[in-house]
Amino acid sequence: MLTERQELILKTIINDFTQTHEPVGSKTVMNQLPIKVSSATIRNEMAALEDKGLLEKTHLSSGRVPSTEGYRYYLDNLLEPLQIPSSVYQKIVSQLDQPFHQVNEIVQEAAKILSDLTNYTAFAEGPENSDLTITGFRIVPLFNRQIMAILVTSDGNVHSQVYSLPYNVHGDEVEKAVRMINDELVGKALSEITPTLLNQTLGKKLTSNHVSELIDLVEDVINDAASEQMYVDGQINLLNNSSFDDVSSLRSLYELIDHNDLISNFVDDKTNSDGGKYPVRVSLGSELSNDLLRDYSLLTAEYSVGSHGKGIIALLGPNNMPYSQVIGLLEYFRNELAKKLLEYYGRFK
């Protein structure tokens, strides 16, 4: 553990560095400390913090910058989230005060708001609700034997996918399958509808020679409705914080962010980890499993919508971000998002 004075010096250096992004010298620290300490004493304490691996020199004559270990000590022991300014509060309230028609619209807007407010890359995943039921299913013919399968769930969300029908599947077979799906599956929870149930209900009653193709189509749409969609906004902000100067590394970074399943699992793992003093968890670049993210920090926060489940919001930004401000923002925003979703779900009571 550090002494109280060492903690004050480390906190001062980190706060200054996250604002200026410049190495911090002893005179700067002396002018900002809330206690009176000589410049020589501060230099000695900074050297001690460097020996402990909490500060680093960028070159021999420079001031110090925080190391990964320094940031981790700060996050675990010294950080105090700041209250968001009233202007930010008003912007959040204004952007969430829209006539949303689906849960996914709210969640997607949440990612956009967070990205706009921080200039970082933002992620938002809707609440996982195992009690959702099917309220309707239909097929819309398109062209060249393409169809759009549309599934509506009890939270008002509409899930659609486009399929190409095999040449030996006829329209009347599809229409019969749709009628049977509405007879057999409407009112059932998504979690109830397994491949076994589909075979028992549809497989035994449909006389089509192509029943397996039709069941696969239904299963695809239901799996899509049951999975949580991870929305991403502000991918372009990655360029502001990357040290990569080769195109291939930047392309790999973009591909990582655009890979929904991968980033969703990555965010889920960080949110579900044990520990953490605050509801917002911070994983520094060196603590992340992918070397492409070494210059970044991932902040994740879970929000609860009561019986409707839990969701996740996250931010990917530079290691030297102003953590107290950003964590304060995420703490506030997760509660506002939960309130907006509860308001939305209230329409279906």
N, C-alpha and C positions, 0 to 999 in steps of 0.2 A: 504493500500500500504506500501511497504518497503522503507527504506531509500536507497540511492545509495550504501552506504557501506554494508548494509545488503544484498542487491541484489548481490554485488560482492562476498561476503562471501558464500551465498547460491550457486551461480553459480560455485564457486571454489570447494566447497564440492561435488557438483553433478558431475562435470567433473572428479574429482579425484576418487570418488567412482565408477563411471562407468568403470574406467580403472583398479582399483585395487580390487574392491569388498570388501574392508576393511573399517571399520569405520575411519572417518577422524578427527584428532585432531587439536588443535589450532596452534601448531607449524607448521604442514604441511600447513595449510591455510596461515599462516604468510609468509612462504617461497614462496608461489605461488601467493600471491596477487600482483597486479600491483601498489598498493599504500603502503606506510609505515604505519603500524599499530602495536601496541604492542600486545604481546600474551594475556595480561590481557584483553585488549579491545576486542579482537577477541572472547575470552571466554564469555565475557558479551553479545556480539552480538549473539553468538551461543545459549546462554541461552534464549535470547529474541526470536530468531527464533524457538526454541523449544517450548516456551510458545505460539507462534502463530500456532503451529501444523505443521510447515514446516520441522522440523528436529526431529529425534528420537534418543534415546540412546538404544543400544542393552543390556548394563548392566551398573552398576553404574560407573565403572572406565573407560569406553570406550570413544572413540570419538563419533561423531554423524554420522548418516546415513539419507538420505532424506526420508521423509514420502511421501505417495501418494499425499497429498496436496502440499508438496514441489516440487515434480515432476510437478504437474499441474501448479503451479505458474511459474516454470522455462519454461515449454513448451509454456505457453500463453504469457510470458513477456520477457524472457531472451534468448531464444534459437536463435542461428544463424547457419543455415545449412553450413556445410563445403564443399568446392569444393573437388570432388573426386580426388585421386591421378592418375597420368598418367598411371600407371600400371593397375589400375582398368578400366580406360577408354579403354585401348587397349584390355583388356580381353573381355569387353562387345562388342566392335566393331568386334572382331575376332569371337566370338561365334554367333553373329547375322548375320555374313557374310557367310551364307550357302545357298545352292540352295533349299529353302523350296518350297514344292509343294502345301501346303494347309495353310490357315490361322491358323488352329488349331495347326499345327506343330510349327509355330512361337510363338504362345501363350504358348504352352507347354514348349518350349525352354526357354521362358522368366521366367517361374517359376523356372526352373532348374538353370538358371544363377543367379537369386536373392538368391536362397538357397545356391548355391556354394560360393557366394561372402560374405555372412553374417553368414553362419552356423545356420540360423534360418529356420523356416517353411515358405515357400513362396506359394502364391496363384496368379493365373493369370486368368482373364476371358476375352474372346474375345469381340470385339465390337458388340453391338447390332445393327443389320442392318435390318430395317423393309422393305427395298426395294429389298431384295434378291429374285430372281426368280428361278423357277425350270427349269433346262436345260436338264434333262434326268432322266428316271426311268427304272429300270429293276429288274428282279427276277432271281436269280441263284439257281438251285436245288442243294441240298447238299446230305443228306442221311437220311433214316428213316423218310421220309416225312418232312424233314426240308428244309427250303429255306432261302436264304439271300436276303432281299429287299435292293436295293441300290438306293439312291437318290443323284443326283448331282445338286448343286446350282451355281448361276452365279458368285460366288466368287471363284469357283474352288474347294470348299470343297466337299468331298464325305462322305455321311452319310449312314451307313449300320446297319441293325439289323437282327438277326436270329430269325425265327419263326418256330413253328411246325404247319403244316396244319392239320385241322381235317380230319379224315379218309374219310368223305363223300365229301370232296372238291377235284376235279380232276385237273390235270395239265392243260388241255385245258381251263378250266375256269380261271385259273390264267393267262395264256397267253393272253386270251382275255381281261382280266382286265388290264394287263400291256399295251397292245396296246391302249386301251381306255384312260388310264391315260396319256399316252404320247400325244394322240390327244387332250385331253381336258384340261390338266393342265400345260403342258410345256409352259413356257413364262409367267405364272401367278406368282405374288408375293406371298411369303409364307403367308403374312398377309391376303391375300384375301381368302385363302383356309380354309373355315370354315366347320364344320360338315354339315351345311345346303347346302353349295355349293356342297359338295361331294355327298350328297343324290340327289341333283337336277341333277347333271351331270352323275354320275356313277349309282346311284340307279335306275334311270328311264331307263337307256340304257342297263344295264347288265341284262341278262335274267336268270342268275344263281339263284338257290335256296339258295345260300349261300352268297348273295351280302352283307349282313350286316357284315359277317366275313371279307370279302375282303376290305370293306370300313374301318373297324376298323384297319386293317393292314396298309392301306395307311395313315390313320390319325395318327397312332403311329409314322411312319417314318417322317411325316411332322412335327409333334410336336417336335420330337428329333432334326430335322434340325433347327427349329425356336428358340429353347432354347439355351442359352449361356452355354458353357461347362466351368466349373470351374476346372482348373488344379492345383494340389497340388504337391509340391516337398519338400523333407527334413523333412518328418514326424519324422524320427529317432532323429532329433535335439530336439524334445520336451523333450526327456529324460535328456538332458543336463541342462534344466532350470526348471525342476519340483521339487517341494518339496515332492511330493507323494512318500511314501515308501510302499504302498500296491498295489498289482497287480490289484485289481478291479478298483481303481481310475485311474490307468494308462490305463487300457483297455477302460474305459469310455471316457478318453481323446482322445484316438486314434479313437474310434468310432465317436466322435463328429467331428473330423477333416475329417474323411473319408465320412461323411454324406454330400454329395455334395450340396443338396438343402438347408440344414440347414446352412452350412458355407457360401454358396453363399448369402443367404438372410441376414445373419449376417454382412457380409462384405458390401453388398449393403446399409444396414441401416446406417452403420457408415460413408460411403462415401457420402451419400446423406443428412447427417445431416447439419444443418446450422452452420455457424461460421467457425473459423479457420483462423489463420494468414497466413498460408502457404498452398499450394495445397496438402500437405500430412497431413492427420488427424491422431492424436494419441489418442487411447482409452486405459487408464491404466486398470490393472486387476480388481481393485475394481469398475471400472466404467462399466465393462462388465457384461452382464446379467447372465452369467453362472459361478458358483463358481469354476468349473474345471479350469477356466482361470485366477484365482486370482494372480498367479505368473507371468503372461505374460502381454505384451502390444501388441495391434493390431494397426499396421500402415497401412493406406489405402490411395491410390492415384488413381484418375481418369485420364485416358488419352483419347484424342480425335483424331479420324481419319477422321475428316471433315464430309462429307456427308455419310460416311460409319458407323458412329455411335461412341459410346463411350464404353470403356472397363475399367477394374479395375485391379490394381496390389496391393498386400498386403503382409505384413510380420507379423508373430507372433513370438515374441522373449521375452526375459526376461524383467522384469520391469526396471532393472538397465542397460539396453543397452546404448551404446553411441549414444544418440539421434541425436546430430548434424551431426555425420558422416552418420548414417543410413538415416536420412531425406534428407541429401544432395545427397546420392546415389539414393533414390527413385525419387527425383525431376529430376535428370538427366536421369535416366533409363526410366521414363514414356515418356519423349520426344524422346529418341532413339527408343523405341518400336513403338511409333506412326509413326516415320519416316520410319521404316522398313515395317510396314503394308501399309503405303501409297505407298511405292515403289512396294509392292506386288500387290496391287489393280490396280496400273498403268498398269499392264500387260493386264488387261481386258478391257481397253478403246478402 
